[in-house]
Amino acid sequence: MILSIVQFGDPVLRKKGARIEAITPEIKKLIADMFETMHDRHGVGLAAQQVGHAVQLTVIDVSPVAVERPSTLHLDGKAADVKAFMPLVLINPEIKPVADAVEGPEGCLSFPEIFADIERPESIEVTAMNEKGEHIHFRAGGLLARAVQHETDHLHGILFIDRMSTYTKRELKPQLDELQALTKAALKQKGKKEPGNFCGVGSASPFDKGRGVFSLGPLSCHTCSNRSAPSPIPRACASSRCWRRTSFP
């Protein structure tokens, strides 16, 4: 089932996720729904908070953009095939930087139309539990490292705007203020006062099509001018040649 993406301004995005101690049928269904939602939105990662559930769970799949934005993977100290490792489920992930920080472009489906260069460690060590309840450990680099860090931030209530430079955040302030106001207005209209939880339903997005709150029609990309196909992501690009397509939902 495709879930609604929670937008900036919904308090659940600032809520630290509870640890998952067992892989229950409810967790398995949430994982499946999150993968379906992520692929529908052309994303490479999705955190549970972004669909209204404050638990430490994220799903990742960088394989669709492996050529445009490469990744590296090491298992047991040996180079491994990133594509064969996808899709990836991380439960209660812990990360450790093992390289210097580098800047790279990021987008987030909880922040439609907003993109920025974010500085993060180029490589990280990751320890987590997978969907089978097994403990996994690997070293990630490139886009995979960036995606894991972006999504792990979400699980702790940290958003990519918190990683932006002061100058960038100042430049984007009008867009951020507008998005936050739209989200809060939508929540007020629906009578939602508290953050979502695992048993609840994800909050409506002010950008969700078909919900009568706010929707955008087909748009061309502002970066590569792709007009061949509209994207389900507002003002993001559907072309695999454009970095704006690589959104961390």
Residue pairs with C-beta under 8 A, 6 or more apart in sequence:
1 33
1 36
2 33
2 36
2 37
2 40
3 33
3 34
3 36
3 37
3 51
3 52
3 202
4 51
4 52
4 201
4 202
4 203
4 204
4 205
4 208
4 211
5 37
5 41
5 50
5 51
5 109
5 110
5 202
5 205
5 207
5 208
5 249
6 12
6 13
6 49
6 50
6 51
6 52
6 110
6 196
6 202
6 203
6 205
7 110
7 111
7 112
7 179
7 182
7 183
7 203
7 205
7 206
7 207
8 110
8 111
8 159
8 161
8 176
8 179
8 180
8 183
9 179
9 180
9 181
9 182
9 183
9 184
9 187
10 52
10 183
10 187
10 195
10 196
10 203
11 194
11 195
12 49
12 52
12 53
12 54
12 195
12 196
12 203
13 49
13 50
13 110
13 154
13 157
13 159
14 157
14 159
14 195
15 49
15 54
15 157
15 195
16 54
16 155
16 156
16 157
17 47
17 48
17 49
17 53
17 54
17 55
17 56
17 57
17 155
17 156
18 54
18 55
18 56
18 198
19 55
19 56
19 92
20 27
20 55
20 56
20 57
20 91
20 92
20 129
22 133
23 91
23 131
23 132
23 133
26 198
27 55
27 57
28 131
30 48
30 51
30 53
30 57
30 198
31 57
31 59
31 89
31 131
33 51
34 46
34 48
34 51
34 57
34 59
35 46
35 59
35 61
35 87
37 46
37 51
37 249
38 44
38 45
38 46
38 59
38 61
38 249
39 61
40 232
41 109
41 232
41 233
41 247
41 249
42 64
42 231
42 232
42 233
42 236
42 238
42 245
42 247
43 109
43 247
43 248
43 249
44 60
44 61
44 62
44 64
44 65
44 143
44 147
44 246
44 247
44 248
45 58
45 59
45 60
45 61
45 62
45 147
45 148
45 150
45 151
45 248
45 249
46 58
46 59
46 60
46 109
46 151
46 249
47 57
47 58
47 151
47 154
47 155
47 249
48 54
48 55
48 56
48 57
48 58
48 155
49 154
49 155
49 157
50 109
50 110
50 154
50 249
51 202
52 196
52 197
52 200
52 201
52 202
52 203
53 196
53 197
53 198
53 200
53 202
54 195
54 196
54 197
54 198
55 198
56 91
56 92
56 93
56 155
57 89
57 90
57 91
57 155
58 89
58 90
58 93
58 148
58 151
58 152
58 154
58 155
59 87
59 88
59 89
59 90
60 86
60 87
60 88
60 89
60 90
60 144
60 147
60 148
60 151
61 86
61 87
61 88
62 69
62 71
62 82
62 86
62 143
62 144
62 147
63 82
63 83
63 86
63 87
64 240
65 143
65 240
65 245
65 246
66 82
66 83
67 240
68 240
68 241
68 243
68 245
68 246
69 142
69 143
69 243
69 246
70 142
70 143
71 82
71 140
71 141
71 142
71 143
71 144
71 145
72 79
72 82
72 123
72 139
72 140
72 141
72 142
72 144
72 145
73 79
73 80
73 81
73 82
73 85
73 138
73 139
73 140
73 141
73 144
74 80
74 138
74 139
74 140
75 85
75 138
75 139
80 138
82 144
85 138
88 130
89 130
89 131
90 126
90 128
90 129
90 130
90 148
90 151
90 152
91 128
91 129
91 130
91 131
92 128
92 129
93 126
93 127
93 128
93 148
93 151
93 152
93 155
94 126
94 127
94 128
95 124
95 125
95 126
95 127
95 148
95 149
95 152
96 124
96 125
97 121
97 123
97 124
98 121
98 123
98 124
98 125
98 139
99 121
99 122
99 123
99 124
99 141
100 121
100 122
101 119
101 120
101 121
101 122
102 119
102 120
102 121
102 122
103 117
103 118
103 119
104 117
104 118
104 120
104 143
104 146
105 115
105 116
105 117
105 118
105 243
105 244
105 246
106 115
106 116
106 117
106 118
106 146
106 150
106 160
106 248
107 114
107 115
107 236
107 244
107 246
107 247
107 248
108 114
108 150
108 159
108 160
108 247
108 248
108 249
109 233
109 247
109 248
109 249
110 159
110 249
111 159
111 160
111 161
111 176
111 179
112 179
112 207
112 233
112 234
112 235
112 236
113 175
113 234
113 235
113 236
114 161
114 172
114 175
114 176
114 179
115 244
116 160
116 161
116 164
116 168
116 172
117 168
118 146
118 150
118 160
118 163
118 164
119 163
120 145
120 146
120 149
120 150
120 163
121 145
121 149
122 141
122 142
122 145
123 139
123 140
123 141
123 145
124 139
124 140
124 141
124 145
124 148
124 149
125 137
125 138
125 139
126 136
126 137
126 138
126 139
126 140
126 148
127 135
127 136
127 137
128 135
128 136
129 135
129 136
130 136
140 148
143 246
146 248
147 248
150 160
150 248
151 248
153 159
153 160
153 162
153 163
160 248
161 169
161 172
161 176
164 172
169 176
179 206
182 206
182 207
182 213
182 214
183 205
183 206
185 206
186 203
186 204
186 205
186 206
186 213
186 214
187 193
187 203
187 204
189 213
190 203
190 204
192 203
196 202
196 203
204 211
204 213
205 211
205 213
206 213
206 214
207 213
207 214
207 215
207 216
207 234
208 214
208 215
209 215
209 232
216 234
216 235
217 230
218 230
219 230
219 231
219 234
219 235
220 226
220 227
221 227
221 231
221 235
221 236
221 237
221 238
221 239
221 242
221 244
222 235
222 244
223 237
223 242
223 243
223 244
224 237
224 239
224 241
224 242
224 244
226 237
226 238
226 239
226 241
226 242
228 238
228 239
229 238
229 239
230 238
231 237
231 238
231 245
233 247
236 244
236 245
236 247
237 244
237 245
238 245
239 245
